[in-house]
Amino acid sequence: MPILSPHLLRNLLHLVYPNVCIACKSLLADDEDHLCRLCVGDFDRFMLPGESADAMMASLNEHFPSQTEVDDAVSLYRFHKDGLLQHAIHAFKYDGLPSVAVQLGEQLGKHLSAERPDARLDGIVPLPLHKLKFIERGYNQAEKLAQGVSRILGVPVLVDTAKRTRYTSSQTGFDLSGREKNISGAFHCPKPLTNQRLVLVDDVFTTGATLRVCAAALKAAGASHITIASLAVAGN
């Protein structure tokens, strides 16, 4: 039986299972994976230098005026409810397509590199999932994003650096005080992080409550500088 080339095999499979964009459902070109160029081009990207950092740090300082846990912040896109980006995030968060997160994580890594070209970074920390949510989903979407960032920056992903100490409900639907109460004390770091400069990665930044609490655990373990990096920033 002749062995089919990967390209021919992909074309044959494409006839039976059309390779479509997860955002707009249009057919993908041979050199496109998961997302078509038109959809990626339509994502609402932060274009100006420092624009995402200003928005995220302003939000943190507004909601948590005395916060010192987060030192810097970077994001790639603005999140819009029912927008094309939401479909992409839903695909890697709930539809079992972690490779989408890796792909978008690479874009976030390129953005982070452009925004902070001289930054000294010791590790990339994905926001941890509770083990029950990990079992339910099969992977941590923040870890997949972090893997993409790591491919670009050449900085290692530190998977077990931060852990969730208890199961928490989704932050969606809580007001600010509810988010604080829901996530309070939910993270700890089992090993010292003396003078480490870390990037803490998550998919969507809203108020920053969860990231701030995790950053506090990293700082308590000795980390000296925490940059939060999210794929998107939602209105809060």
C-alpha atoms as an extended CHARMM CRD file, in Angstrom:
* protein
*
       236  EXT
         1         1  MET       CA              0.0000000000        0.0000000000        0.0000000000  PROA      1               0.0000000000
         2         2  PRO       CA              1.5580000000        3.3520000000       -1.0170000000  PROA      2               0.0000000000
         3         3  ILE       CA              2.4190000000        5.7990000000        1.7230000000  PROA      3               0.0000000000
         4         4  LEU       CA              0.6290000000        9.1240000000        1.3400000000  PROA      4               0.0000000000
         5         5  SER       CA              2.5710000000       12.3200000000        1.8480000000  PROA      5               0.0000000000
         6         6  PRO       CA              1.3940000000       14.5200000000        4.7650000000  PROA      6               0.0000000000
         7         7  HSD       CA              0.2540000000       17.1650000000        2.2610000000  PROA      7               0.0000000000
         8         8  LEU       CA             -1.8150000000       14.6980000000        0.2020000000  PROA      8               0.0000000000
         9         9  LEU       CA             -3.2280000000       13.0870000000        3.3350000000  PROA      9               0.0000000000
        10        10  ARG       CA             -4.2860000000       16.4880000000        4.6310000000  PROA      10              0.0000000000
        11        11  ASN       CA             -6.0070000000       17.2810000000        1.3120000000  PROA      11              0.0000000000
        12        12  LEU       CA             -7.8820000000       13.9690000000        1.3700000000  PROA      12              0.0000000000
        13        13  LEU       CA             -8.9610000000       14.4490000000        4.9720000000  PROA      13              0.0000000000
        14        14  HSD       CA             -9.9860000000       17.9790000000        4.0930000000  PROA      14              0.0000000000
        15        15  LEU       CA            -12.5320000000       16.6220000000        1.6140000000  PROA      15              0.0000000000
        16        16  VAL       CA            -14.1700000000       14.5210000000        4.3200000000  PROA      16              0.0000000000
        17        17  TYR       CA            -13.6150000000       16.7830000000        7.3080000000  PROA      17              0.0000000000
        18        18  PRO       CA            -13.2370000000       20.3350000000        5.9580000000  PROA      18              0.0000000000
        19        19  ASN       CA            -10.5730000000       22.2870000000        7.7620000000  PROA      19              0.0000000000
        20        20  VAL       CA            -12.4400000000       25.3870000000        8.8370000000  PROA      20              0.0000000000
        21        21  CYS       CA            -11.5980000000       28.4730000000       10.8190000000  PROA      21              0.0000000000
        22        22  ILE       CA            -12.7300000000       28.0280000000       14.4350000000  PROA      22              0.0000000000
        23        23  ALA       CA            -13.8580000000       31.6530000000       14.5410000000  PROA      23              0.0000000000
        24        24  CYS       CA            -15.7370000000       32.2590000000       11.2770000000  PROA      24              0.0000000000
        25        25  LYS       CA            -16.1020000000       28.6450000000        9.9870000000  PROA      25              0.0000000000
        26        26  SER       CA            -14.6930000000       29.5110000000        6.5540000000  PROA      26              0.0000000000
        27        27  LEU       CA            -12.3370000000       27.0500000000        4.8390000000  PROA      27              0.0000000000
        28        28  LEU       CA             -8.6990000000       27.4570000000        5.7510000000  PROA      28              0.0000000000
        29        29  ALA       CA             -5.8670000000       27.7620000000        3.2730000000  PROA      29              0.0000000000
        30        30  ASP       CA             -3.1770000000       25.0780000000        3.2840000000  PROA      30              0.0000000000
        31        31  ASP       CA             -0.8100000000       27.2750000000        5.2840000000  PROA      31              0.0000000000
        32        32  GLU       CA             -3.4170000000       28.2750000000        7.8940000000  PROA      32              0.0000000000
        33        33  ASP       CA             -4.0580000000       26.4140000000       11.1540000000  PROA      33              0.0000000000
        34        34  HSD       CA             -7.2350000000       26.7980000000       13.2050000000  PROA      34              0.0000000000
        35        35  LEU       CA             -7.6750000000       30.4970000000       12.3930000000  PROA      35              0.0000000000
        36        36  CYS       CA             -7.8350000000       32.2820000000        9.0600000000  PROA      36              0.0000000000
        37        37  ARG       CA             -5.8310000000       35.4340000000        8.4310000000  PROA      37              0.0000000000
        38        38  LEU       CA             -8.9720000000       37.5350000000        8.0910000000  PROA      38              0.0000000000
        39        39  CYS       CA            -10.1760000000       36.6270000000       11.5840000000  PROA      39              0.0000000000
        40        40  VAL       CA             -6.7780000000       37.1570000000       13.1730000000  PROA      40              0.0000000000
        41        41  GLY       CA             -6.6060000000       40.5020000000       11.3910000000  PROA      41              0.0000000000
        42        42  ASP       CA            -10.0210000000       41.4170000000       12.7980000000  PROA      42              0.0000000000
        43        43  PHE       CA             -9.0500000000       40.6960000000       16.4130000000  PROA      43              0.0000000000
        44        44  ASP       CA             -8.9130000000       44.0260000000       18.2690000000  PROA      44              0.0000000000
        45        45  ARG       CA             -5.1720000000       44.2610000000       18.8450000000  PROA      45              0.0000000000
        46        46  PHE       CA             -3.3380000000       46.7020000000       21.0920000000  PROA      46              0.0000000000
        47        47  MET       CA             -1.2290000000       48.6090000000       18.5890000000  PROA      47              0.0000000000
        48        48  LEU       CA              0.4610000000       51.4630000000       20.4720000000  PROA      48              0.0000000000
        49        49  PRO       CA              3.5590000000       50.8280000000       22.6080000000  PROA      49              0.0000000000
        50        50  GLY       CA              2.5980000000       50.4930000000       26.2650000000  PROA      50              0.0000000000
        51        51  GLU       CA             -1.1240000000       50.7060000000       25.5010000000  PROA      51              0.0000000000
        52        52  SER       CA             -2.0800000000       47.3750000000       27.0610000000  PROA      52              0.0000000000
        53        53  ALA       CA              0.1560000000       47.9380000000       30.0920000000  PROA      53              0.0000000000
        54        54  ASP       CA             -1.4610000000       51.3040000000       30.7580000000  PROA      54              0.0000000000
        55        55  ALA       CA             -4.9610000000       49.8000000000       30.5780000000  PROA      55              0.0000000000
        56        56  MET       CA             -4.1620000000       46.8280000000       32.8100000000  PROA      56              0.0000000000
        57        57  MET       CA             -2.1840000000       48.7090000000       35.4420000000  PROA      57              0.0000000000
        58        58  ALA       CA             -4.8360000000       51.4580000000       35.5540000000  PROA      58              0.0000000000
        59        59  SER       CA             -7.4830000000       48.7940000000       36.1880000000  PROA      59              0.0000000000
        60        60  LEU       CA             -5.4200000000       47.1460000000       38.9170000000  PROA      60              0.0000000000
        61        61  ASN       CA             -4.6750000000       50.4380000000       40.6370000000  PROA      61              0.0000000000
        62        62  GLU       CA             -8.3190000000       51.4910000000       40.4090000000  PROA      62              0.0000000000
        63        63  HSD       CA             -9.6830000000       48.2950000000       41.9280000000  PROA      63              0.0000000000
        64        64  PHE       CA             -6.7650000000       47.5800000000       44.2760000000  PROA      64              0.0000000000
        65        65  PRO       CA             -5.2290000000       50.9870000000       45.1100000000  PROA      65              0.0000000000
        66        66  SER       CA             -2.5830000000       49.6330000000       47.4790000000  PROA      66              0.0000000000
        67        67  GLN       CA             -1.5160000000       46.6900000000       45.3110000000  PROA      67              0.0000000000
        68        68  THR       CA              2.2150000000       46.0450000000       44.9720000000  PROA      68              0.0000000000
        69        69  GLU       CA              2.0480000000       42.4530000000       43.7800000000  PROA      69              0.0000000000
        70        70  VAL       CA              1.9820000000       43.1660000000       40.0310000000  PROA      70              0.0000000000
        71        71  ASP       CA              4.8740000000       45.2230000000       38.6620000000  PROA      71              0.0000000000
        72        72  ASP       CA              4.1400000000       45.2050000000       34.9430000000  PROA      72              0.0000000000
        73        73  ALA       CA              1.5320000000       43.9710000000       32.4750000000  PROA      73              0.0000000000
        74        74  VAL       CA              1.1950000000       43.1640000000       28.7890000000  PROA      74              0.0000000000
        75        75  SER       CA             -1.7140000000       41.9310000000       26.6820000000  PROA      75              0.0000000000
        76        76  LEU       CA             -2.2560000000       41.3320000000       22.9860000000  PROA      76              0.0000000000
        77        77  TYR       CA             -5.9710000000       41.9200000000       22.2990000000  PROA      77              0.0000000000
        78        78  ARG       CA             -9.0990000000       43.5820000000       23.6280000000  PROA      78              0.0000000000
        79        79  PHE       CA            -11.8210000000       41.0410000000       24.4030000000  PROA      79              0.0000000000
        80        80  HSD       CA            -15.3370000000       41.6750000000       23.0980000000  PROA      80              0.0000000000
        81        81  LYS       CA            -18.2950000000       39.5300000000       24.1410000000  PROA      81              0.0000000000
        82        82  ASP       CA            -19.4970000000       37.3850000000       21.2090000000  PROA      82              0.0000000000
        83        83  GLY       CA            -16.5590000000       38.6040000000       19.1230000000  PROA      83              0.0000000000
        84        84  LEU       CA            -14.3810000000       36.4060000000       16.9290000000  PROA      84              0.0000000000
        85        85  LEU       CA            -11.6670000000       36.1980000000       19.5870000000  PROA      85              0.0000000000
        86        86  GLN       CA            -14.1690000000       34.7720000000       22.0590000000  PROA      86              0.0000000000
        87        87  HSD       CA            -14.7970000000       31.8750000000       19.6560000000  PROA      87              0.0000000000
        88        88  ALA       CA            -11.0590000000       31.1890000000       19.5280000000  PROA      88              0.0000000000
        89        89  ILE       CA            -10.7380000000       31.2810000000       23.3240000000  PROA      89              0.0000000000
        90        90  HSD       CA            -13.7960000000       29.0480000000       23.7010000000  PROA      90              0.0000000000
        91        91  ALA       CA            -12.1600000000       26.5550000000       21.3200000000  PROA      91              0.0000000000
        92        92  PHE       CA             -9.0590000000       26.0880000000       23.4620000000  PROA      92              0.0000000000
        93        93  LYS       CA            -10.7920000000       26.4970000000       26.8110000000  PROA      93              0.0000000000
        94        94  TYR       CA            -13.8600000000       24.2990000000       26.3660000000  PROA      94              0.0000000000
        95        95  ASP       CA            -13.7240000000       22.5020000000       22.9970000000  PROA      95              0.0000000000
        96        96  GLY       CA            -10.5410000000       20.5030000000       23.5350000000  PROA      96              0.0000000000
        97        97  LEU       CA             -8.2360000000       22.3560000000       21.1380000000  PROA      97              0.0000000000
        98        98  PRO       CA             -5.1750000000       23.2290000000       23.2580000000  PROA      98              0.0000000000
        99        99  SER       CA             -3.0280000000       23.7120000000       20.1450000000  PROA      99              0.0000000000
       100       100  VAL       CA             -4.9930000000       26.9120000000       19.4680000000  PROA      100             0.0000000000
       101       101  ALA       CA             -3.7460000000       28.2700000000       22.7920000000  PROA      101             0.0000000000
       102       102  VAL       CA             -0.1430000000       27.4090000000       21.8830000000  PROA      102             0.0000000000
       103       103  GLN       CA             -0.5590000000       29.1590000000       18.5260000000  PROA      103             0.0000000000
       104       104  LEU       CA             -1.9900000000       32.3080000000       20.1160000000  PROA      104             0.0000000000
       105       105  GLY       CA              0.5940000000       32.0980000000       22.8970000000  PROA      105             0.0000000000
       106       106  GLU       CA              3.3010000000       32.4550000000       20.2710000000  PROA      106             0.0000000000
       107       107  GLN       CA              1.6620000000       35.6820000000       19.1120000000  PROA      107             0.0000000000
       108       108  LEU       CA              1.5350000000       36.8870000000       22.7150000000  PROA      108             0.0000000000
       109       109  GLY       CA              5.2260000000       36.0000000000       23.0710000000  PROA      109             0.0000000000
       110       110  LYS       CA              6.1050000000       38.0850000000       20.0120000000  PROA      110             0.0000000000
       111       111  HSD       CA              4.1230000000       40.9990000000       21.4180000000  PROA      111             0.0000000000
       112       112  LEU       CA              5.7810000000       40.6830000000       24.8210000000  PROA      112             0.0000000000
       113       113  SER       CA              9.2090000000       40.5720000000       23.1880000000  PROA      113             0.0000000000
       114       114  ALA       CA              8.4400000000       43.7280000000       21.1910000000  PROA      114             0.0000000000
       115       115  GLU       CA              7.0250000000       45.5360000000       24.2250000000  PROA      115             0.0000000000
       116       116  ARG       CA              9.8330000000       44.5270000000       26.6110000000  PROA      116             0.0000000000
       117       117  PRO       CA             12.8830000000       43.7780000000       24.4350000000  PROA      117             0.0000000000
       118       118  ASP       CA             15.3950000000       44.2290000000       27.2590000000  PROA      118             0.0000000000
       119       119  ALA       CA             13.4810000000       42.4800000000       30.0270000000  PROA      119             0.0000000000
       120       120  ARG       CA             15.3600000000       39.8960000000       32.0960000000  PROA      120             0.0000000000
       121       121  LEU       CA             12.9880000000       37.0110000000       32.7250000000  PROA      121             0.0000000000
       122       122  ASP       CA             13.7000000000       33.8480000000       34.6860000000  PROA      122             0.0000000000
       123       123  GLY       CA             10.5260000000       31.8960000000       34.0460000000  PROA      123             0.0000000000
       124       124  ILE       CA              6.9650000000       31.8100000000       32.7570000000  PROA      124             0.0000000000
       125       125  VAL       CA              4.2950000000       30.7600000000       35.2510000000  PROA      125             0.0000000000
       126       126  PRO       CA              0.8730000000       29.6730000000       33.9390000000  PROA      126             0.0000000000
       127       127  LEU       CA             -2.0060000000       30.5820000000       36.2270000000  PROA      127             0.0000000000
       128       128  PRO       CA             -2.6780000000       27.1830000000       37.8290000000  PROA      128             0.0000000000
       129       129  LEU       CA             -5.9090000000       25.2150000000       37.6410000000  PROA      129             0.0000000000
       130       130  HSD       CA             -7.2720000000       23.2380000000       40.5630000000  PROA      130             0.0000000000
       131       131  LYS       CA             -6.6330000000       19.5190000000       40.0070000000  PROA      131             0.0000000000
       132       132  LEU       CA            -10.3750000000       18.8320000000       39.6280000000  PROA      132             0.0000000000
       133       133  LYS       CA            -10.6830000000       21.3950000000       36.8340000000  PROA      133             0.0000000000
       134       134  PHE       CA             -7.5260000000       19.9760000000       35.2760000000  PROA      134             0.0000000000
       135       135  ILE       CA             -9.0610000000       16.4880000000       35.2620000000  PROA      135             0.0000000000
       136       136  GLU       CA            -12.2990000000       17.8710000000       33.8120000000  PROA      136             0.0000000000
       137       137  ARG       CA            -10.5510000000       19.7820000000       31.0160000000  PROA      137             0.0000000000
       138       138  GLY       CA             -7.5530000000       17.5260000000       30.4940000000  PROA      138             0.0000000000
       139       139  TYR       CA             -5.0730000000       20.3960000000       30.3760000000  PROA      139             0.0000000000
       140       140  ASN       CA             -4.5090000000       23.9170000000       31.6750000000  PROA      140             0.0000000000
       141       141  GLN       CA             -5.1960000000       26.4640000000       28.9250000000  PROA      141             0.0000000000
       142       142  ALA       CA             -2.8770000000       28.9850000000       30.6160000000  PROA      142             0.0000000000
       143       143  GLU       CA             -0.0810000000       26.4180000000       30.4690000000  PROA      143             0.0000000000
       144       144  LYS       CA             -0.6610000000       25.9790000000       26.7210000000  PROA      144             0.0000000000
       145       145  LEU       CA             -0.5120000000       29.7510000000       26.2260000000  PROA      145             0.0000000000
       146       146  ALA       CA              2.6820000000       29.8090000000       28.3000000000  PROA      146             0.0000000000
       147       147  GLN       CA              4.2060000000       27.1290000000       26.0750000000  PROA      147             0.0000000000
       148       148  GLY       CA              3.6350000000       29.3510000000       23.0630000000  PROA      148             0.0000000000
       149       149  VAL       CA              5.1680000000       32.3460000000       24.8460000000  PROA      149             0.0000000000
       150       150  SER       CA              8.1400000000       30.1870000000       25.8580000000  PROA      150             0.0000000000
       151       151  ARG       CA              8.7950000000       29.1370000000       22.2450000000  PROA      151             0.0000000000
       152       152  ILE       CA              9.2770000000       32.7800000000       21.2990000000  PROA      152             0.0000000000
       153       153  LEU       CA             11.1250000000       34.0840000000       24.3620000000  PROA      153             0.0000000000
       154       154  GLY       CA             13.2600000000       31.0140000000       25.0710000000  PROA      154             0.0000000000
       155       155  VAL       CA             12.3080000000       31.2770000000       28.7510000000  PROA      155             0.0000000000
       156       156  PRO       CA             11.2290000000       28.0800000000       30.5620000000  PROA      156             0.0000000000
       157       157  VAL       CA              7.6720000000       27.3650000000       31.6670000000  PROA      157             0.0000000000
       158       158  LEU       CA              7.6050000000       26.7000000000       35.4210000000  PROA      158             0.0000000000
       159       159  VAL       CA              4.5660000000       24.4410000000       35.6660000000  PROA      159             0.0000000000
       160       160  ASP       CA              4.6280000000       23.5460000000       39.3820000000  PROA      160             0.0000000000
       161       161  THR       CA              5.7960000000       26.9020000000       40.7000000000  PROA      161             0.0000000000
       162       162  ALA       CA              2.3210000000       28.0090000000       41.8260000000  PROA      162             0.0000000000
       163       163  LYS       CA             -0.4790000000       25.6940000000       42.9190000000  PROA      163             0.0000000000
       164       164  ARG       CA             -4.1640000000       26.1530000000       43.7030000000  PROA      164             0.0000000000
       165       165  THR       CA             -4.9120000000       25.2480000000       47.2850000000  PROA      165             0.0000000000
       166       166  ARG       CA             -8.6630000000       24.9790000000       46.8550000000  PROA      166             0.0000000000
       167       167  TYR       CA            -11.3800000000       24.7250000000       44.2210000000  PROA      167             0.0000000000
       168       168  THR       CA            -12.9000000000       28.0890000000       43.2540000000  PROA      168             0.0000000000
       169       169  SER       CA            -15.9760000000       28.9690000000       41.2590000000  PROA      169             0.0000000000
       170       170  SER       CA            -15.6050000000       30.7780000000       37.9570000000  PROA      170             0.0000000000
       171       171  GLN       CA            -15.0560000000       34.4940000000       38.4980000000  PROA      171             0.0000000000
       172       172  THR       CA            -17.6860000000       35.2470000000       35.8400000000  PROA      172             0.0000000000
       173       173  GLY       CA            -20.7900000000       36.7150000000       37.4350000000  PROA      173             0.0000000000
       174       174  PHE       CA            -19.1170000000       37.9400000000       40.6390000000  PROA      174             0.0000000000
       175       175  ASP       CA            -18.7730000000       41.6260000000       41.4170000000  PROA      175             0.0000000000
       176       176  LEU       CA            -15.3690000000       42.8950000000       42.5340000000  PROA      176             0.0000000000
       177       177  SER       CA            -15.8190000000       42.0770000000       46.2370000000  PROA      177             0.0000000000
       178       178  GLY       CA            -17.1850000000       38.6580000000       45.2870000000  PROA      178             0.0000000000
       179       179  ARG       CA            -14.1650000000       37.9900000000       43.0770000000  PROA      179             0.0000000000
       180       180  GLU       CA            -11.8380000000       38.9140000000       45.9330000000  PROA      180             0.0000000000
       181       181  LYS       CA            -13.6360000000       36.6470000000       48.3890000000  PROA      181             0.0000000000
       182       182  ASN       CA            -13.8670000000       33.7860000000       45.9020000000  PROA      182             0.0000000000
       183       183  ILE       CA            -10.1480000000       33.7580000000       45.0960000000  PROA      183             0.0000000000
       184       184  SER       CA             -8.6480000000       34.8260000000       48.4390000000  PROA      184             0.0000000000
       185       185  GLY       CA             -5.9230000000       32.4840000000       49.6320000000  PROA      185             0.0000000000
       186       186  ALA       CA             -6.3520000000       30.1690000000       46.6490000000  PROA      186             0.0000000000
       187       187  PHE       CA             -2.6560000000       29.9140000000       45.6770000000  PROA      187             0.0000000000
       188       188  HSD       CA              0.6370000000       28.9670000000       47.2530000000  PROA      188             0.0000000000
       189       189  CYS       CA              4.1850000000       28.3220000000       46.0600000000  PROA      189             0.0000000000
       190       190  PRO       CA              5.8780000000       25.1940000000       47.4650000000  PROA      190             0.0000000000
       191       191  LYS       CA              9.4350000000       26.2260000000       46.5770000000  PROA      191             0.0000000000
       192       192  PRO       CA             11.4530000000       29.4190000000       47.1430000000  PROA      192             0.0000000000
       193       193  LEU       CA             11.6510000000       31.8820000000       44.2440000000  PROA      193             0.0000000000
       194       194  THR       CA             14.3760000000       34.1500000000       45.5660000000  PROA      194             0.0000000000
       195       195  ASN       CA             14.8580000000       37.1870000000       43.3180000000  PROA      195             0.0000000000
       196       196  GLN       CA             13.0920000000       35.5400000000       40.3740000000  PROA      196             0.0000000000
       197       197  ARG       CA             11.6340000000       37.7760000000       37.6690000000  PROA      197             0.0000000000
       198       198  LEU       CA              8.5610000000       35.9840000000       36.3700000000  PROA      198             0.0000000000
       199       199  VAL       CA              5.8200000000       36.2810000000       33.7600000000  PROA      199             0.0000000000
       200       200  LEU       CA              2.4080000000       35.1400000000       35.0210000000  PROA      200             0.0000000000
       201       201  VAL       CA              0.2040000000       34.0420000000       32.0930000000  PROA      201             0.0000000000
       202       202  ASP       CA             -3.5870000000       33.7810000000       31.7720000000  PROA      202             0.0000000000
       203       203  ASP       CA             -6.1010000000       33.9380000000       28.9410000000  PROA      203             0.0000000000
       204       204  VAL       CA             -8.3040000000       36.9460000000       29.8010000000  PROA      204             0.0000000000
       205       205  PHE       CA             -7.6510000000       39.8550000000       32.1870000000  PROA      205             0.0000000000
       206       206  THR       CA            -10.8100000000       41.4180000000       33.6440000000  PROA      206             0.0000000000
       207       207  THR       CA            -10.1910000000       43.1440000000       36.9710000000  PROA      207             0.0000000000
       208       208  GLY       CA             -6.9330000000       41.3160000000       37.6340000000  PROA      208             0.0000000000
       209       209  ALA       CA             -8.1950000000       39.9480000000       40.9570000000  PROA      209             0.0000000000
       210       210  THR       CA             -7.1070000000       36.3460000000       40.3110000000  PROA      210             0.0000000000
       211       211  LEU       CA             -3.7560000000       37.2890000000       38.8110000000  PROA      211             0.0000000000
       212       212  ARG       CA             -3.0300000000       39.6740000000       41.6870000000  PROA      212             0.0000000000
       213       213  VAL       CA             -3.6850000000       36.9850000000       44.3070000000  PROA      213             0.0000000000
       214       214  CYS       CA             -1.4550000000       34.5330000000       42.4600000000  PROA      214             0.0000000000
       215       215  ALA       CA              1.2230000000       37.2170000000       42.0680000000  PROA      215             0.0000000000
       216       216  ALA       CA              1.0460000000       37.7660000000       45.8440000000  PROA      216             0.0000000000
       217       217  ALA       CA              1.8390000000       34.0740000000       46.3910000000  PROA      217             0.0000000000
       218       218  LEU       CA              4.8040000000       34.3440000000       44.0170000000  PROA      218             0.0000000000
       219       219  LYS       CA              6.0680000000       37.4360000000       45.8230000000  PROA      219             0.0000000000
       220       220  ALA       CA              5.6110000000       35.7110000000       49.2040000000  PROA      220             0.0000000000
       221       221  ALA       CA              7.8940000000       32.9270000000       47.9230000000  PROA      221             0.0000000000
       222       222  GLY       CA             10.5870000000       35.4910000000       47.1220000000  PROA      222             0.0000000000
       223       223  ALA       CA              9.9550000000       36.5700000000       43.5170000000  PROA      223             0.0000000000
       224       224  SER       CA             11.2330000000       40.0910000000       42.9560000000  PROA      224             0.0000000000
       225       225  HSD       CA              9.2530000000       41.1550000000       39.8720000000  PROA      225             0.0000000000
       226       226  ILE       CA              5.9740000000       39.9290000000       38.3720000000  PROA      226             0.0000000000
       227       227  THR       CA              4.7520000000       40.7810000000       34.8880000000  PROA      227             0.0000000000
       228       228  ILE       CA              1.2790000000       39.5700000000       34.0680000000  PROA      228             0.0000000000
       229       229  ALA       CA              0.6910000000       38.6240000000       30.4350000000  PROA      229             0.0000000000
       230       230  SER       CA             -2.7850000000       37.8750000000       29.1000000000  PROA      230             0.0000000000
       231       231  LEU       CA             -4.0150000000       37.0370000000       25.6630000000  PROA      231             0.0000000000
       232       232  ALA       CA             -6.8140000000       39.5990000000       26.0200000000  PROA      232             0.0000000000
       233       233  VAL       CA             -8.2300000000       42.3260000000       28.2360000000  PROA      233             0.0000000000
       234       234  ALA       CA            -11.9590000000       42.3850000000       28.8900000000  PROA      234             0.0000000000
       235       235  GLY       CA            -14.0130000000       45.4190000000       29.8430000000  PROA      235             0.0000000000
       236       236  ASN       CA            -14.5800000000       45.4670000000       33.5980000000  PROA      236             0.0000000000
